[in-house]
Amino acid sequence: MKNIKIMMYIIIITIINYLHSAMLRILMMAFSSGENDVHPYSHSFRTRCHQMISSGRTFYNKCHSWIWRFERVQMIYINFFYSLKVCTTSWLSLRLVTEIGQSSRYPIKHKPSFVPM
């Protein structure tokens, strides 16, 4: 009985350490409320780039149909060929968004897609 408790403790500690690694960031990004896009990385077939855009602050211009959005962009590059390799880059951007229509409750906005360079 004591050996089972020790093994369960070791398994729980291992799972916690695993989740606190880079996989936690990937899971949080996959289930987040931000926009998630997957672009193939041009230099390698096995590498994928996950892009998340989370809106921070929106500045509305009442005179025109243009909207300024202050957004946080996070890029995660994942290479599954040899091992899991995560390189994160995060920055803030200010983008201009145009409003193209309006429904009964929420405005419909056209957001230009962000393409990594």
N, C-alpha and C positions, 0 to 999 in steps of 0.2 A: 504493500500500500504506500509506503514511503517512497519507493522508487517511482511509482506512477505519478505522485505529486511532484517529484523532482523533474521528471520528464515533461510534465505539463508546464511547469515553470520555465524550463529551458525552451520549450516550443513557443510559449507566449512571448518571452524575451526576444527570441529570434524573429518572430513576426513583427514585433514593435520596431526592432532595429531595421528590418527590411522596409517597413512602411515609412520610416523616417528618412529613408534615402531618396534618391531621385525618382523612384517610382511613385512616391506620394505626390510629387509635383505633377507627374503625368496624369495620375488618376484625378487629381483636383482639377486639372485643365479639361479632362475629358467630360467630367460631370459638372462643370461650372456653368454659370448663366451667360458667359461671354460668347462671342462668335468664334467658332472653331473651324478652321480651314486646314486641309491637308494638301500640301504641294510636294510633288516629287523633287528631290534635291538633284540638281542637274549633273553633278559630278559622280554620282554613284546610284546604281539601281536599287540597292538594298537600304539606302538611307532615306528617311522621310522627315519632313519638316512640319511640325504642328504649330499652327499660328493661333493665338488667342488675342482678341481685341475686347477689352472690357471698358465700357464707357465710364468716365469719371464725372465730368461736369458738362452740361449742355448750355450754350449761350444762344438764345433765340434773338433774331433780328426781326422786329415787328414790322419794319417798313418793307422788307423784301421777303422772299420765300427761302432765303439762305439761312442755314443754321451752322454755328460753329460748335464743334464738339471737341472736348479735351479728353483724349483717350490714352489708356495705357496699353502698350503693345508688348507682348511677350512671345519670343520665338524659342522653340525647343527643337533641337536636332537630335534625332535618335538613330543610332547605327546598330543594327542587329547582326552584322556580319560576324565579327569576332566576339564582341561582348556588348553589353548595353552601355552606350556612351552618351551622356546627356550634356549638352552645352547650352546654357540659357543666356539669352540676351533680353533685356527689358529696357524700354525707354518710353518717354511720353511724347505724344504727337498731338497737334492741333489741326483738325481736318474740317473742311467746309463741306456741308451736306445740304443737298437741295430737297425740298419737300415737293413731291410730284402729285400727291393726291391726299384725300382725307376721307376716312371712314367715319362711322357714327361715333366711335369712342377715341380712336388713336390715329394720329397722322401717319401716313405711309411715307417713308423717306427712302430716297435712292442713295445708297452708300457706295462710293467707289471702292472697288476691291483693292486691298493692300497686297502688293506683290513684292516679296523680298528681293533685294538686289544681290 
